[in-house]
Amino acid sequence: MSSIRTLIIDDDVAVAGIHHGFLLARGGFDVVSLAHTGQQGLDLAAQLQPELVLLDIHLPDMSGLDVLQQLRGRQQALDVLVITASRELETVRSAMAGGVLHYLVKPFTSQALNERLDEYLLLRRELAAGGAAGPLDQDSIDRLVAPSRRATAADTVAGSQAGPPARLPKGLSRPTLDAVIEALKSSPQDVSAAGMALQLGLSRVSARRYLEYLVIHGFARLTPRYGAAGRPENRYLWKR
């Protein structure tokens, strides 16, 4: 796979230079230009047709969200990775709604950026392979939905709380776990395995496995709810 044409949009000249140097040292990415304002970034994106944009939110002339919206309005085929100090919930939601692949909060380690870039390269390879193979099955689609995207936004809002371990037990997939986490975090009240299964299109047994995994690792709380008769129904609540 050829090097990915990348545009960096960041108002801080030094930070943009650091990103440039990191991508240059890492390999696999060709930085076509640096922009330090939103309009400059839009002009360069139209002129140079990058495949990937590293986008800051805080720009001197407009918000990075406005840049993202205009890029999407052009129907330009490019991917966006947000790198910013902005942690506001609405900003994260707007960025995710705009289809960003990752939302990385400053300050971060080089390992964190490297992991996002690794996932992005894997995604590109999967897409290339999938396009050649014809229609995709559900497992292939799950792998292509940027596995850490939903968790990235949720963890950003949550603050410093760590996510579940990277290695999952056999039979559990990261994309499905991320979907369960997102659904559980966004629920204002506890949910049952049956309710989670219905919401995400899983079997009840599968939903219960993911929920119990989160309970075991201390991310969710299990509460039995007693009805009129029969066994109590287990309910699950994200630990806020």
C-alpha positions in Angstrom: 0.0 0.0 0.0 1.4 3.4 -1.0 2.0 6.2 1.6 -1.2 7.9 2.7 -1.4 11.5 1.7 -1.9 13.5 4.9 -2.8 17.1 5.6 -2.1 18.5 9.1 -4.3 21.4 10.3 -3.2 22.9 13.6 -2.8 26.6 14.6 0.3 25.8 16.7 3.2 25.8 14.3 5.4 23.8 16.7 2.7 21.2 17.3 2.1 20.8 13.6 5.8 20.4 13.1 5.9 17.7 15.8 3.1 15.8 14.1 4.9 16.1 10.8 8.1 14.8 12.2 6.3 11.9 13.9 4.6 10.8 10.7 7.8 11.2 8.8 9.7 9.0 11.3 6.9 6.4 11.5 6.6 5.8 7.8 3.5 5.0 5.7 2.3 8.6 5.6 3.2 11.4 3.2 2.5 14.8 4.7 1.5 16.9 1.7 1.2 20.2 3.6 0.6 22.0 7.0 -2.2 24.5 7.6 -2.5 26.8 10.5 -6.0 28.2 9.9 -9.3 26.6 9.0 -9.6 28.4 5.7 -6.0 27.5 4.7 -6.8 23.9 5.6 -9.9 23.9 3.4 -8.0 25.5 0.5 -5.2 23.0 0.7 -7.6 20.0 1.1 -9.3 21.1 -2.2 -6.0 21.7 -4.0 -4.0 18.7 -2.7 -6.8 16.0 -2.3 -5.3 14.4 0.9 -6.6 11.0 2.0 -6.2 11.8 5.8 -6.5 15.0 7.7 -5.1 15.5 11.3 -7.5 18.2 12.5 -7.3 20.5 15.6 -10.6 22.0 16.9 -9.2 25.3 18.2 -8.3 27.3 15.1 -7.9 31.1 14.9 -10.5 31.8 12.2 -13.1 29.1 12.7 -13.8 25.9 14.7 -12.3 22.6 13.5 -15.9 21.4 13.5 -16.7 24.0 10.8 -13.8 22.7 8.8 -15.1 19.2 9.2 -18.6 20.1 8.2 -17.3 21.9 5.0 -15.1 19.0 4.1 -18.0 16.6 4.4 -20.2 19.0 2.4 -17.8 18.8 -0.5 -18.3 15.0 -0.6 -14.6 14.7 -0.6 -13.3 11.2 0.1 -11.0 11.7 3.0 -10.6 10.5 6.6 -10.3 12.7 9.6 -8.4 12.2 12.9 -9.1 14.9 15.5 -6.2 15.9 17.7 -7.2 18.6 20.2 -7.3 19.8 23.8 -11.1 20.2 23.6 -12.9 17.8 25.9 -16.5 19.2 25.8 -19.2 16.6 25.4 -21.0 18.5 22.6 -17.7 18.9 20.7 -16.9 15.2 20.9 -20.5 14.3 19.8 -20.3 16.8 16.9 -17.0 15.4 15.8 -18.2 11.8 15.9 -21.4 12.8 14.0 -19.1 14.2 11.4 -17.5 10.8 10.9 -14.1 11.3 12.5 -12.2 8.0 12.9 -10.6 9.0 16.2 -10.7 11.8 18.7 -7.4 12.1 20.5 -7.1 14.5 23.4 -3.9 16.6 24.1 -1.6 16.0 25.8 -1.1 12.4 24.7 1.8 10.0 24.4 3.4 9.0 21.1 2.2 5.5 21.8 -1.4 6.7 21.9 -1.0 8.3 18.5 0.8 5.3 17.1 -2.0 3.0 18.2 -4.6 5.2 16.4 -2.5 5.2 13.3 -2.0 1.4 13.5 -5.8 1.0 13.6 -6.2 3.4 10.7 -3.7 1.5 8.5 -5.4 -1.8 9.4 -8.8 -0.3 8.5 -7.4 0.8 5.1 -6.1 -2.7 4.4 -9.4 -4.2 5.4 -11.3 -1.8 3.1 -8.9 -2.5 0.2 -9.3 -6.3 0.7 -13.0 -6.1 1.2 -13.5 -4.0 -2.0 -11.7 -6.7 -4.0 -13.7 -9.5 -2.5 -17.2 -8.2 -3.2 -20.1 -7.9 -0.6 -19.0 -8.0 3.0 -20.5 -10.2 5.8 -21.4 -8.8 9.2 -18.1 -9.8 10.8 -16.1 -8.0 8.1 -18.3 -4.9 8.5 -17.8 -5.0 12.3 -14.0 -5.0 11.8 -14.2 -2.0 9.5 -16.2 0.3 11.8 -13.1 1.8 13.4 -13.1 -0.4 16.5 -12.0 2.2 19.0 -14.1 5.1 17.6 -17.1 4.9 19.9 -14.9 4.1 23.0 -12.6 6.9 22.1 -15.4 9.5 22.4 -16.8 8.0 25.5 -13.5 7.7 27.3 -12.7 11.3 26.4 -15.8 12.5 28.1 -15.4 10.2 31.1 -11.9 11.6 31.8 -9.1 9.5 33.1 -11.0 6.3 33.7 -9.3 3.5 31.8 -11.2 1.3 29.4 -11.5 -2.5 29.4 -8.4 -4.6 28.7 -7.2 -4.7 25.1 -7.2 -8.5 25.1 -10.7 -10.0 25.1 -11.8 -13.6 25.9 -12.4 -15.8 23.0 -15.8 -15.2 21.5 -15.9 -11.5 22.4 -15.2 -8.9 19.7 -13.9 -5.3 20.3 -16.5 -3.6 18.0 -19.4 -5.3 19.8 -17.9 -4.5 23.2 -17.5 -0.9 22.2 -21.2 -0.8 21.1 -22.3 -2.3 24.4 -20.2 0.2 26.3 -21.7 3.1 24.4 -25.2 1.9 24.9 -24.7 1.3 28.6 -23.1 4.6 29.2 -25.8 6.5 27.3 -28.6 4.7 29.2 -30.1 6.9 32.0 -31.2 3.7 33.9 -30.1 0.1 34.3 -30.8 -2.3 31.4 -31.4 -6.0 31.1 -29.5 -8.4 28.8 -32.7 -8.8 26.8 -33.0 -5.0 26.4 -29.4 -4.7 25.3 -29.8 -7.6 22.9 -32.8 -5.9 21.3 -31.1 -2.5 21.0 -28.0 -3.9 19.4 -29.3 -6.8 17.4 -27.5 -9.4 19.5 -28.7 -12.7 21.0 -29.7 -12.4 24.7 -26.9 -14.9 25.6 -24.3 -12.8 23.7 -25.4 -9.5 25.3 -25.3 -11.1 28.8 -21.7 -12.3 28.1 -20.6 -8.7 27.3 -22.4 -7.2 30.2 -21.0 -9.7 32.7 -17.5 -9.1 31.3 -17.9 -5.4 32.1 -19.2 -6.3 35.6 -16.2 -8.6 36.2 -13.8 -5.9 35.3 -15.5 -3.3 37.4 -17.0 -1.1 34.7 -20.6 -2.0 35.3 -22.8 -2.9 38.3 -25.2 -5.8 38.4 -28.5 -5.3 40.3 -31.1 -8.0 40.6 -34.7 -6.7 40.1 -37.4 -8.8 41.8 -40.7 -9.2 40.1 -44.0 -10.7 41.2 -42.8 -14.3 40.7 -40.0 -16.4 39.4 -36.2 -15.6 39.3 -35.0 -12.0 39.6 -34.0 -10.3 36.4 -30.4 -9.1 36.4 -30.1 -5.4 35.4 -26.8 -3.7 34.4 -25.7 -0.1 35.0 -22.5 1.7 33.9 -20.4 2.8 36.9 -20.3 6.6 36.6 
